[in-house]
Amino acid sequence: MVTLLSRLFIKNNKEYTNPEVRKAYGFLTGIVGISLNILLFFGKYFVGLMSGAVSITADAFNNLSDACSSVITLLGFHLAGKKPDPEHPFGHGRIEYVSGLAVSVLIIVMGVELFQSSLDKIFHPVPMEVDSLTIVVLLASILVKVYMSIYNGSLGKKINSAAMKATSTDSLSDCIATTVVLLSMLLYQIAHINLDGFSGIVVAVFILLAGISSAKETLSPLLGEAPDMDFVKDIEHTVRAHSMVVGVHDMVVHNYGPGRVMVSLHAEVPGNLNIYKIHDEIDVIERELKEKFFCEAVIHMDPIAVDDKKVMSLRKEVEQLVKEMDKEITIHDFRMVEGPTHTNLIFDVVLPQGYSKTDEEVSTEVSGRIKEKWENYYPVIKIEKKYT
C-alpha cells in the first residue's frame, strides 16, 4: 500500500537522500500509521470491553499511543524540513531525532502502565468471554503490525530515518505482544485457564524493551555518533577520483539531521602545480559532493612534494614504521626540513578514537623507531584523532 501511494503522490520517490523526498515519505507513512492504529484501537477496545480482558484493552490503548506517536513523527518530519534561519543556520533536521526520542518515551510510559494494570489482574482475576470476533480482531491486528514493521523498517533504512526505525521496532514489539494476548485468549477459550494478567506482563516487558532500544537509537545521533562508513568511503572515492588529488585525510562529518550534513576534509595536491588551477579543481569537487550526497563540503588544500623523490621515499618508510606499530595508525602532512647538523621530519600521526595508548606514548614510540633507524633525523610529531 505504501509503495503504491508513494508512486502516486511522491515525485522522484527513489531519490531517498533528497530532503524533499524524505519529508514526503515522512508525511505519507505518518498518515498511514495514524489511520491504521486508530482502526486497531477501536477494534481492540470494542472486543476488550466485550470480553473483559485487560490485556486486550491495554493493547488497544497501546495502539492509541502508537497513533499519537505517528502524529509526533509527522510533526517531526514537518519541522525537520524547515529551511535554515538566522537562529538555526544549519537547519532543523535534528528535530526528527527528538521526535524519535519522544516516540520512545511514549512506548516506555505505556509499558509501565500496562505492567501495573496487568499485575493487578494477576492478584484480582475476573471471568472473561472470548468469542470468534475477538480472535479475528487479534489476528488482523498481528498482520497489520507485521506490515507496518516491515514498511517502516525498510523505508527507515532507505531514507536513514531514526524516527521510522523506532516506529518499526515498536510495531514489531506490538506484533509479539498481541500474539501473546491471542495465545492467552485461545488457552482461556479451550481450557478455561485465565492467564490474562500474566500475558499482560509479558506484553509490558516487550514494550519496555522496545522503548529502551528505540531511545538508545535516537539518542546516539543527538549525542554525535560516528558517520556511516559507506558514506565516508563514497566521499573519499569521489574526491580521489580527481587526478589532482593525491590523498585524503582529516575528514570530519557534522550531522545536523538528515539532509543537513557538513563535510570538511584535507585533500593532498601536488605542490608544483598552479595554485589557481588547483583551487578551481577543489571548487569543482565541492560542487560535485553537494550534488551527489546533498551535503555542504569544505576542502582544505595540502600541497605535498610529489616531485621530490627523497621526501616521498622517506615518507613511505616512516609510514611502514608506523604500520608496524598498528595498522590503524596513519600519517599525513609529511615534510622534511634539512639543516647543517640534523634533519627535521614533520608530520601528523592519526589515531583511532579510544586508542589504548596515550598520545605521549605513541609519539615517544614513533620517535624512538625513527631515531633508531636514522641517527640525524629528528621527528616533530603532532597527534590527531580520527573522526570517521
Secondary structure, DSSP 8 states (H G I E B T S, - for coil): -HHHHHHHH-TTTT-TT-HHHHHHHHHHHHHHHHHHHHHHHHHHHHHHHHHT-HHHHHHHHHHHHHHHHHHHHHHHHHHHTS--BTTBTT-STTHHHHHHHHHHHHHHHHHHHHHHHHHHHHHS-------HHHHHHHHHHHHHHHHHHHHHHHHHHHHT-HHHHHHHHHHHHHHHHHHHHHHHHHHHHHH----HHHHHHHHHHHHHHHHHHHHHHHHHHHH-----HHHHHHHHHHHHTSTT--EEEEEEEEESSTT-EEEEEEEEEETTS-HHHHHHHHHHHHHHHHHHHSEEEEEEEEEE-TT-HHHHHHHHHHHHHHHHH-TT-EEEEEEEEE-SS-EEEEEEEEE-TT-SS-HHHHHHHHHHHHHHH-TTEEEEEEEEE---
